[in-house]
Amino acid sequence: MTNLWSGRFDIAPDRAAFEFGASFRFDRRLFEDDVTGSIAWGRALAKAGVLSGEEARQVAETLTAILEQGRSDPAFVNGPDEDVHSFVERQLVERVGDAGRRLHTGRSRNEQVSLDLRLYLRRRIPLLQRAVRSVVDALAAQAASAGDALMPSYTHFRPAQPVLVAHFFLSHVAPLRRDFARLAGAREESDALPLGSGAIAGTAYAIDTDALARDLGFSKVVDNSMDASSDRDFAATFLYACAMTMVHLSRLAEDLIILCGDEHHFFDLSDALSTGSSMMPQKKNPDPLELVRGKAGRAIGHLVGLLTTIKGLPTGYNKDLQEDKEAVFGAEDTLSGCLAVARSVVAGLTLDRARAASAASGLLLATDVADYLVGRGVPFRRAHEIVGALVRQLLADKRDFESLSLVEWRAASDLFDADVVARVTPGASVAAKRTPQSTAPQAVAARLAEVRRWLDGLDGLC
């Protein structure tokens, strides 16, 4: 079989070296994008006078037929070819002869690889965004269902203050929305046409790159042909977006693994999304969540791998850049699968309202006791000391604030009145918050409504 670069050599390539460098086994994913780019390039060559009208028609019709065949029969995209570009060109030349051989005029495989990956990301990223949206939708549904249910929050993984359960779910919505925006940014960064850059110095043919960019759906053309041949910033940005999303899914998984466990059991996992033990009959294991948490390392590794590859490359295309595609495809597959699992797990959660509320009481209200004294004119640092001493005594006695009589309250400070009992409850604690990002019921309701508007605004977009 003749390779795209065979003319320079008088012997066949070493089989082992050829197979080592071949990428068709994984870059076949770019088949649709390679054909799409080639159809547009054929039109551009026709406008530049390189292809006749009849040749351009033959090339376009044949490439369209090749594309349809590949879409209807994935097994068709196969063979001994070095890469997907070689496969598409071979198929074209076998069907139309010299017209197919003219298609590569003025075009390098270097820019073709960049084009294909840019096109691929521009059509695949919206699918990942749709999956992120589904997880956000499931979290928002759980927040709405939780209503006024209470649970403890944690700092240093020690009980901190009471919050609404809805506030907890929305705390995971916020980073996922940032991830959605990061993916959009990665798609935008891919939005530049590299064709016309040639191998590195540009092309000697009068290609209307602005028209070609419009034809392929790009809003702009790359700035510099030397940069374009080795630029993989857009791929690294995509991998960063995937890695951050996986980090956030891992943290959600960690929270749910803990909070669904027997020690807390604020939530119960669906049986359909749990596994058992081969030895211990009582076990209900959160294996899907543990796998999400574990797979975060893959996405982080893909990012680090590509950054390591490109950090020391000289200007211009180098074969090292072939490493970009497996990283991109691997990150995409990992994130897509984990988003689907996360959505199902969140949607299947059952809240134990009584247990979560019980854990939100007790000494978690110490800050509210201090705030009570601040309301009576005590400087906060002094109030902190008074309440700290009271907490120390309660811990020694194995008691909490609810057990205190008014006499005991006044023994700590004569500024405590009978209303302290009503002021120091989990419900009063969350209701006392005033800032828009807080766990106050009005703030949480407003945030949930805003999230729902955001979700509704995406209908039809992703």
C-alpha positions as CSV (number, residue, x, y, z in Angstrom):
1,M,0.0,0.0,0.0
2,T,1.3,3.5,-0.8
3,N,1.5,6.0,2.0
4,L,1.0,9.7,1.8
5,W,4.7,10.3,2.1
6,S,6.0,7.3,0.1
7,G,7.5,9.2,-2.9
8,R,10.7,10.1,-1.0
9,F,11.6,6.4,-0.2
10,D,12.7,3.5,-2.4
11,I,11.9,0.7,0.0
12,A,8.8,-0.2,2.1
13,P,8.8,1.0,5.7
14,D,9.8,-1.4,8.4
15,R,6.6,-3.2,9.5
16,A,7.2,-2.8,13.2
17,A,8.1,0.9,12.9
18,F,5.1,1.5,10.7
19,E,2.7,-0.2,13.1
20,F,4.3,1.7,16.0
21,G,3.7,5.1,14.3
22,A,0.2,4.2,12.8
23,S,-2.7,5.9,14.4
24,F,-5.7,4.6,12.5
25,R,-6.7,2.3,15.4
26,F,-7.8,5.4,17.4
27,D,-8.0,8.3,15.0
28,R,-10.7,6.6,13.0
29,R,-13.0,8.6,15.3
30,L,-12.1,11.6,13.2
31,F,-13.5,10.0,10.0
32,E,-16.5,12.3,9.8
33,D,-14.4,15.4,10.5
34,D,-11.7,14.4,8.0
35,V,-14.3,13.8,5.2
36,T,-16.1,17.1,6.1
37,G,-12.8,19.0,5.9
38,S,-11.9,17.4,2.7
39,I,-15.2,18.2,1.0
40,A,-14.7,21.9,2.0
41,W,-11.1,21.9,0.8
42,G,-12.2,20.5,-2.5
43,R,-14.6,23.4,-2.9
44,A,-11.8,25.9,-1.9
45,L,-9.5,24.3,-4.5
46,A,-12.2,24.7,-7.2
47,K,-12.6,28.4,-6.4
48,A,-8.8,28.7,-6.6
49,G,-8.8,27.1,-10.0
50,V,-6.9,24.0,-9.0
51,L,-9.8,21.6,-9.6
52,S,-12.1,21.9,-12.6
53,G,-15.8,22.1,-12.0
54,E,-16.3,18.5,-13.0
55,E,-13.5,17.3,-10.8
56,A,-14.8,19.3,-7.9
57,R,-18.3,17.8,-8.4
58,Q,-16.8,14.2,-8.6
59,V,-14.8,14.8,-5.4
60,A,-17.7,16.2,-3.5
61,E,-20.1,13.5,-4.5
62,T,-17.7,10.7,-3.8
63,L,-16.6,12.0,-0.5
64,T,-20.3,12.5,0.5
65,A,-20.9,8.8,-0.5
66,I,-17.9,7.7,1.6
67,L,-19.1,9.7,4.5
68,E,-22.6,8.2,4.3
69,Q,-21.1,4.7,4.0
70,G,-19.0,5.2,7.1
71,R,-22.0,6.6,9.1
72,S,-24.2,3.7,8.2
73,D,-21.6,1.0,8.5
74,P,-18.8,1.8,11.1
75,A,-17.0,-1.4,10.1
76,F,-16.3,0.2,6.8
77,V,-13.8,2.6,8.4
78,N,-11.1,0.0,8.6
79,G,-8.0,-1.3,6.8
80,P,-4.2,-1.3,6.7
81,D,-3.9,2.5,6.4
82,E,-1.6,4.5,8.5
83,D,-4.2,6.9,9.7
84,V,-7.7,8.1,9.0
85,H,-6.4,10.7,6.4
86,S,-4.7,8.0,4.4
87,F,-7.9,5.9,4.6
88,V,-10.1,8.6,3.2
89,E,-7.7,9.5,0.5
90,R,-7.3,5.9,-0.6
91,Q,-11.1,5.4,-0.8
92,L,-11.4,8.6,-2.8
93,V,-8.6,7.8,-5.3
94,E,-9.8,4.2,-5.8
95,R,-13.2,5.7,-6.9
96,V,-12.3,8.8,-8.9
97,G,-8.6,8.4,-9.8
98,D,-6.5,11.6,-10.5
99,A,-9.2,14.0,-9.3
100,G,-8.8,12.4,-5.9
101,R,-5.0,12.7,-6.1
102,R,-5.4,16.4,-6.7
103,L,-7.3,17.0,-3.5
104,H,-4.2,17.2,-1.4
105,T,-2.8,20.1,-3.4
106,G,-1.6,22.8,-1.1
107,R,-2.7,20.9,2.0
108,S,-0.5,19.2,4.6
109,R,-1.4,16.4,6.9
110,N,-0.1,18.7,9.7
111,E,-3.0,21.2,9.3
112,Q,-5.4,18.4,8.4
113,V,-4.8,16.7,11.8
114,S,-5.4,20.1,13.6
115,L,-8.6,20.7,11.6
116,D,-10.0,17.3,12.3
117,L,-9.5,17.6,16.0
118,R,-10.9,21.1,16.1
119,L,-14.0,19.9,14.2
120,Y,-14.3,16.9,16.4
121,L,-14.3,18.9,19.6
122,R,-16.7,21.5,18.3
123,R,-19.3,18.7,17.6
124,R,-18.6,16.6,20.7
125,I,-18.3,19.1,23.5
126,P,-22.0,20.0,23.3
127,L,-22.8,16.3,24.1
128,L,-20.6,16.6,27.3
129,Q,-22.3,19.9,28.2
130,R,-25.7,18.2,27.8
131,A,-24.5,15.5,30.3
132,V,-23.3,18.1,32.7
133,R,-26.7,19.8,32.5
134,S,-28.4,16.4,33.3
135,V,-26.4,16.1,36.5
136,V,-27.3,19.7,37.5
137,D,-30.9,19.0,36.7
138,A,-30.8,15.9,39.0
139,L,-29.2,17.9,41.8
140,A,-31.7,20.7,41.4
141,A,-34.6,18.2,41.6
142,Q,-33.2,16.8,44.8
143,A,-32.8,20.4,46.2
144,A,-36.4,21.2,45.4
145,S,-37.6,17.9,46.9
146,A,-35.7,18.5,50.1
147,G,-37.6,21.6,50.9
148,D,-36.9,22.8,54.5
149,A,-35.0,19.7,55.5
150,L,-31.9,20.3,57.5
151,M,-28.4,18.7,57.7
152,P,-25.0,19.6,59.2
153,S,-22.3,21.2,57.1
154,Y,-18.7,20.4,57.7
155,T,-15.3,22.1,57.8
156,H,-12.2,20.1,58.4
157,F,-14.7,17.2,58.1
158,R,-16.0,18.2,61.6
159,P,-19.6,19.2,62.1
160,A,-19.8,23.0,61.5
161,Q,-23.2,24.7,61.2
162,P,-26.8,23.7,60.2
163,V,-27.7,24.1,56.5
164,L,-30.6,23.3,54.3
165,V,-30.2,20.0,52.5
166,A,-31.1,22.0,49.4
167,H,-28.1,24.2,50.0
168,F,-25.9,21.1,50.1
169,F,-27.1,19.9,46.7
170,L,-26.8,23.4,45.2
171,S,-23.2,23.6,46.5
172,H,-22.5,20.9,43.9
173,V,-24.5,22.7,41.2
174,A,-22.2,25.7,41.4
175,P,-18.9,24.0,40.3
176,L,-20.7,22.0,37.6
177,R,-22.0,25.2,36.1
178,R,-18.4,26.5,36.0
179,D,-17.5,23.2,34.3
180,F,-20.2,23.8,31.7
181,A,-18.7,27.2,31.0
182,R,-15.2,25.8,30.9
183,L,-16.3,23.3,28.2
184,A,-17.9,26.1,26.3
185,G,-14.6,28.0,26.5
186,A,-12.7,24.9,25.2
187,R,-15.2,24.8,22.2
188,E,-14.6,28.5,21.5
189,E,-10.9,28.0,21.6
190,S,-11.2,25.3,19.0
191,D,-13.0,27.8,16.7
192,A,-10.1,28.7,14.4
193,L,-9.5,27.4,10.9
194,P,-5.9,26.0,10.4
195,L,-6.3,25.2,6.7
196,G,-4.1,27.4,4.6
197,S,-1.2,26.9,6.9
198,G,0.3,24.1,4.8
199,A,3.0,22.1,6.5
200,I,4.3,25.2,8.3
201,A,4.8,28.1,5.9
202,G,1.4,28.5,4.3
203,T,0.2,27.5,0.8
204,A,1.1,28.9,-2.6
205,Y,-2.4,28.6,-3.9
206,A,-5.0,31.3,-3.8
207,I,-7.2,29.8,-1.1
208,D,-10.0,32.0,0.2
209,T,-9.5,31.1,3.9
210,D,-12.3,33.4,5.1
211,A,-14.8,31.6,2.8
212,L,-13.4,28.3,3.8
213,A,-13.7,29.1,7.5
214,R,-17.4,30.0,7.0
215,D,-17.9,26.8,5.0
216,L,-16.7,24.7,7.9
217,G,-18.4,26.8,10.6
218,F,-15.4,28.6,12.0
219,S,-15.6,32.2,13.0
220,K,-11.9,33.0,12.3
221,V,-8.7,31.8,10.7
222,V,-5.5,31.1,12.8
223,D,-3.0,33.9,13.0
224,N,0.2,32.2,12.1
225,S,1.0,29.1,10.1
226,M,4.1,28.2,12.1
227,D,2.1,28.3,15.3
228,A,-0.9,26.5,13.8
229,S,1.0,23.4,12.9
230,S,2.0,22.7,16.5
231,D,-0.8,24.4,18.4
232,R,-2.6,22.1,20.8
233,D,-3.6,24.7,23.3
234,F,-7.2,24.0,22.4
235,A,-6.8,20.3,23.2
236,A,-5.1,21.1,26.5
237,T,-7.9,23.5,27.4
238,F,-10.4,20.7,26.7
239,L,-8.5,18.3,28.8
240,Y,-8.4,20.9,31.6
241,A,-12.1,21.3,31.4
242,C,-12.6,17.5,31.6
243,A,-10.1,17.2,34.5
244,M,-11.9,19.9,36.5
245,T,-15.3,18.4,35.9
246,M,-14.0,15.0,37.0
247,V,-12.5,16.6,40.1
248,H,-15.9,18.0,41.0
249,L,-17.7,14.7,40.2
250,S,-15.1,13.0,42.5
251,R,-15.9,15.4,45.3
252,L,-19.6,14.8,44.9
253,A,-19.0,11.1,44.9
254,E,-16.9,11.4,48.1
255,D,-19.6,13.4,49.9
256,L,-22.3,10.8,48.9
257,I,-20.1,7.9,49.8
258,I,-19.7,9.3,53.3
259,L,-23.2,10.7,53.8
260,C,-24.9,7.5,52.6
261,G,-22.7,5.4,54.9
262,D,-24.0,3.8,58.1
263,E,-22.3,6.3,60.3
264,H,-24.2,9.2,58.8
265,H,-27.0,7.8,56.6
266,F,-28.5,11.1,55.7
267,F,-29.2,9.7,52.3
268,D,-29.8,6.2,51.0
269,L,-28.4,4.9,47.6
270,S,-30.7,3.2,45.2
271,D,-30.2,-0.6,45.3
272,A,-29.9,-0.5,41.5
273,L,-26.8,1.7,41.9
274,S,-25.1,-0.3,44.7
275,T,-23.3,-3.6,44.9
276,G,-23.0,-6.2,47.6
277,S,-20.1,-8.1,49.1
278,S,-19.1,-11.6,48.0
279,M,-18.5,-12.5,51.6
280,M,-20.5,-10.2,53.9
281,P,-24.2,-10.4,53.3
282,Q,-25.1,-7.1,55.0
283,K,-23.0,-4.9,52.8
284,K,-24.4,-2.3,50.4
285,N,-21.4,-0.8,48.6
286,P,-21.3,2.5,46.6
287,D,-19.1,1.0,43.9
288,P,-20.3,3.3,41.1
289,L,-19.4,6.4,43.1
290,E,-16.0,4.8,44.0
291,L,-15.3,4.3,40.4
292,V,-16.2,7.9,39.6
293,R,-13.8,9.0,42.3
294,G,-11.1,6.7,41.0
295,K,-11.5,7.6,37.4
296,A,-10.8,11.3,38.1
297,G,-7.1,10.3,38.1
298,R,-7.4,9.3,34.4
299,A,-8.7,12.7,33.3
300,I,-6.0,14.4,35.4
301,G,-3.4,12.1,33.9
302,H,-4.5,12.9,30.3
303,L,-4.0,16.6,31.0
304,V,-0.6,16.2,32.5
305,G,0.4,13.8,29.7
306,L,-0.4,16.3,27.0
307,L,1.2,19.2,28.7
308,T,4.3,17.2,29.2
309,T,4.3,16.2,25.5
310,I,4.0,19.8,24.2
311,K,6.2,21.6,26.8
312,G,9.5,20.9,25.1
313,L,8.6,20.7,21.4
314,P,10.4,22.9,18.9
315,T,8.2,25.2,16.8
316,G,6.4,23.3,14.0
317,Y,4.8,20.0,13.8
318,N,6.4,17.0,15.5
319,K,5.1,13.4,15.6
320,D,4.9,13.7,19.4
321,L,1.7,15.6,18.8
322,Q,0.0,12.3,17.7
323,E,-0.3,11.8,21.5
324,D,-3.0,14.4,21.6
325,K,-5.8,12.2,20.3
326,E,-5.8,9.3,22.7
327,A,-5.7,11.8,25.5
328,V,-8.7,13.7,24.1
329,F,-10.7,10.6,23.4
330,G,-9.8,9.0,26.7
331,A,-10.8,12.1,28.7
332,E,-14.1,12.4,26.7
333,D,-15.0,8.7,27.3
334,T,-14.2,8.9,31.0
335,L,-16.1,12.1,31.6
336,S,-19.1,11.0,29.6
337,G,-19.5,7.7,31.5
338,C,-19.0,9.3,34.9
339,L,-21.5,12.1,34.2
340,A,-24.1,9.4,33.3
341,V,-23.4,7.5,36.5
342,A,-23.5,10.6,38.7
343,R,-26.8,11.7,37.3
344,S,-28.4,8.3,38.0
345,V,-27.0,8.1,41.5
346,V,-28.2,11.6,42.4
347,A,-31.6,11.0,40.9
348,G,-31.9,7.8,42.9
349,L,-31.0,9.2,46.3
350,T,-33.5,9.0,49.2
351,L,-33.3,11.6,52.0
352,D,-33.6,10.5,55.7
353,R,-35.0,13.8,56.9
354,A,-35.1,12.9,60.6
355,R,-31.6,11.6,60.8
356,A,-30.1,14.5,58.9
357,A,-32.0,17.0,61.0
358,S,-30.9,15.3,64.2
359,A,-27.3,15.6,63.2
360,A,-27.8,19.3,62.5
361,S,-28.4,20.2,66.1
362,G,-26.4,20.1,69.3
363,L,-23.1,22.0,69.6
364,L,-23.3,23.0,65.9
365,L,-25.3,26.0,67.2
366,A,-22.4,27.5,69.1
367,T,-21.9,30.3,66.5
368,D,-25.6,31.2,66.8
369,V,-25.2,31.5,70.6
370,A,-22.2,33.8,70.1
371,D,-24.3,35.8,67.6
372,Y,-27.0,36.1,70.2
373,L,-24.5,37.8,72.6
374,V,-23.3,40.0,69.8
375,G,-26.9,41.2,69.4
376,R,-26.8,42.2,73.1
377,G,-23.7,44.3,72.5
378,V,-20.9,41.9,73.3
379,P,-17.9,42.2,71.0
380,F,-17.6,39.0,69.0
381,R,-14.2,38.0,70.3
382,R,-15.6,38.2,73.9
383,A,-18.7,36.3,72.9
384,H,-16.5,33.6,71.3
385,E,-14.7,33.2,74.6
386,I,-17.9,33.0,76.6
387,V,-19.4,30.4,74.3
388,G,-16.2,28.5,74.1
389,A,-16.1,28.1,77.8
390,L,-19.7,27.0,77.8
391,V,-19.0,24.4,75.1
392,R,-16.1,23.1,77.0
393,Q,-18.3,22.5,80.1
394,L,-21.1,20.9,78.0
395,L,-18.6,18.5,76.4
396,A,-17.3,17.5,79.8
397,D,-20.9,16.8,80.9
398,K,-21.8,15.1,77.7
399,R,-24.7,17.6,77.1
400,D,-25.7,20.2,74.5
401,F,-27.4,23.6,74.4
402,E,-30.9,22.2,74.4
403,S,-30.3,20.7,77.9
404,L,-29.5,24.1,79.5
405,S,-31.9,25.7,82.0
406,L,-32.3,29.5,82.0
407,V,-30.3,29.6,85.2
408,E,-27.4,27.7,83.5
409,W,-27.6,30.1,80.6
410,R,-27.4,33.1,82.9
411,A,-24.5,31.5,84.8
412,A,-22.5,31.8,81.5
413,S,-23.7,35.4,80.9
414,D,-26.4,37.5,82.4
415,L,-27.2,38.8,79.0
416,F,-29.0,35.5,78.1
417,D,-32.8,35.8,78.3
418,A,-35.5,33.3,78.0
419,D,-35.8,33.9,74.2
420,V,-32.4,32.2,73.8
421,V,-34.1,28.8,73.7
422,A,-36.1,29.8,70.6
423,R,-33.2,31.6,69.0
424,V,-30.8,28.7,69.2
425,T,-32.3,26.0,67.0
426,P,-31.2,24.6,63.7
427,G,-34.2,26.2,61.9
428,A,-33.6,29.6,63.5
429,S,-29.9,29.3,62.6
430,V,-30.5,28.9,58.9
431,A,-33.3,31.5,59.0
432,A,-31.0,34.1,60.6
433,K,-28.6,34.2,57.6
434,R,-28.8,37.3,55.5
435,T,-26.4,37.1,52.6
436,P,-27.6,36.0,49.1
437,Q,-25.2,33.1,48.9
438,S,-26.1,31.7,52.3
439,T,-28.3,28.8,53.5
440,A,-31.2,31.2,54.4
441,P,-34.4,29.7,53.0
442,Q,-35.2,32.8,50.9
443,A,-31.6,32.8,49.5
444,V,-31.7,29.0,48.7
445,A,-35.2,29.4,47.1
446,A,-33.9,32.3,44.9
447,R,-30.8,30.4,43.9
448,L,-32.8,27.3,43.0
449,A,-35.2,29.4,40.9
450,E,-32.2,30.9,39.1
451,V,-30.7,27.4,38.5
452,R,-34.0,26.3,37.0
453,R,-34.1,29.3,34.7
454,W,-30.6,28.5,33.6
455,L,-31.6,24.9,32.9
456,D,-34.7,26.0,31.0
457,G,-32.6,28.4,29.0
458,L,-30.5,25.6,27.7
459,D,-33.4,23.7,26.3
460,G,-32.8,23.2,22.6
461,L,-29.2,24.4,22.9
462,C,-27.6,21.3,24.5
